[in-house]
Amino acid sequence: MRAVVQRVHWAKVSVSGTIVGQIEQGLLVYLGVRSGDTAETVAWIARKIAGLRIFPNQNGRFDRSVRDVNGSVLVVSQFTLYGDISHGYRPDFTAAAPPAEAEPLYQLFISKLRNEYGLPVQTGVFGAMMDVECANWGPVTIILEKESSLPQ
């Protein structure tokens, strides 16, 4: 599983011109699910993101999590995070989990952020063509990756 996490002043996601998810201060998370990812992979990524200390304390140092600042999370599914361009210029997405495997893990990730970590979560629409806008604060962008323990 791979997540690109951006600290944002605000973010929103639209489908066909309609805003489907929107947050103020918090985290914009692009989430890619790899074939073979498991509930354990989801738990690790959710825990890391909920505890990620990339918000400034009173001295301007990274010391506070999204929970500490009463922020929100906008989660956008993005299979293209597993695009492989090692051979040529057209991405190969075979490492990405197929939708039937990926969507339940995407939903589990959202559920964990909401229910285990008490975070307000907004989302895009799984599998839809989406427009994402944000004000990346810093900019601060972190990439998290957890390989499944299952053989690929």
ABEGO torsion letter per residue (X at the ends): XBBBBBBBABBBBBBGGBBABBBBBEBBBBBBBBBGBBAAAAAAAAAAAAABBABBBAAGBBABBAAAAGBBBBBBBBAAAABBAABEABBBAAABBBAAAAAAAAAAAAAAAAAAAGBBBBBBBBGBBBBBBBBBBOBBBBBBBBBBABBX
